[in-house]
Each structure stands twice: as structure tokens, then as C-alpha cells.
Amino acid sequence: MIEARGISKRFGDLQVLSHIDLDIRQGVVTTIVGPSGAGKTTLLQILGSLSAPEPGGSVRYDGTEITAMNDRTLSRFRNANIGFVFQFHQLLPEFTLAENVAMPALIGGADRRSAMDRAMKLLDRLGLSPRAAHRPAELSGGECQRAAVARALVNSPKVVLADEPSGSLDSHNRSELHRLFFDLRDTMGATFVIVTHDESLAADSDCVVRMADGRIKEITVK
């Protein structure tokens, strides 16, 4: 589904990524693991079109080359095809949970009724509908991260990219969030690419990409 070829990235004199080739399969949970500074987050940002590779690198979604798109076209593509979950949920504090989840749909041009309907269906599926009218400050960290997953899914993207999504959670909420990823894979056919330091999540995932020093050292497919 995603084909990354010849991905390199340099910041000044620092070579962060070097000649990475990677395929992401549809409907699987892929984890990217490795020590701090290995280039994991930079690779995720390039896969998600938030950063561009050095010239010569390319990222394709189902054959569509995204690295050559202009900013406006890329923004539309990103909104329609890629969901993001971050370590800290990044929910907007002035909006309710339902409004936060609906936000990508509204940005994509959906009318408010349709966007809120999509949001409520996802919140119900994730067990959060009783909290839909609450604001993020009134929710637990685990609830906020589950809402962030719902927000990432609201436009039915091709892939959800997550950067240390359970890094700020306690052990119980971490386990619940990990279980949610696999439940969504099984019930919705969702595709996840997750940067993590959590070896238990990596052990359960369908594909493990191990990185070090800006390179892929090993790919394990289960």
C-alpha cells in the first residue's frame, strides 16, 4: 500500500536517514522500533507527508507519488488518506470530544451534521459516547488518546501513523490502547504504522521494523 524508496534526510551536517526502502502492507499493524536518535520519527513524518525526503526519495500510496505534490494538493491528500496519533493527544481544549473527533472531516469539507455523525459513531465504537460532550480537560489521559485514535479514523484514511501514542500513559491505559489498535485492525481492516519504544507492542505487531543510525537493520514479518 505504501512504498518508500531511497529515503534519506539530512539536517545540516547530521545525516538522520540513509537510503531507506520500506513497504507498508494494508490491514496490518507495523511497528518501528530502535534507540533514540535512530530516525524513527523522521521516517514516520516522511511517510505521512509532514516532511519531504532528500531529492531522489519517493513515497507512493497505492501507486500515487506524493513527494512531487504541491502543498495544497498534498494537504488535501493528507486529510483524506492519513490519520495521525501523537504521544500527547493534541486535542483542542476549547472543543468537546465529539467536535475534536469531527475536526478532520470538517476540514475536509464535510457538513457539520455528517461530520458529527461520523464522530459519534466512532466514539460509540470506542466506548466514549458518554463523554462526547466533555472537553479534554475533563477526561483521563487514556480517554483522550482513544479520542485521538477516533479523530485519526474519522475520514476513513488508508493508514494511521502514530508516534509513541502510549508513551504518556500508565500501564493499564497503555495496554488498553494497544488492544484497541489490534481490535480496529481486525474489525475495520485499519492499517497502523506505530513508532514505539514498547517492546510488548512490537512483539504483538504484524511487522516489526528495527532501525539504528538512520538505517533499517531488520524487518520481521509475522
Protein Blocks (a to p, Z undefined) as FASTA:
>chain_A
ZZcehiacdehjbcfbghiacdddehiacddeddehilmmmmmmmmnopaccdehiacde
ehiafklpcfklmmmmmmmmoccddfbloiafkbcfklmmmmmmmmnopafklmmmmmmm
mmmmnopmmmmmpcfklpcfklmmmmmmmmmmmnopabdcdehkllmpcfklmmmmmmmm
mmmmmmnopacddddfbfklmmmmmbdcddeehiafbdcdZZ
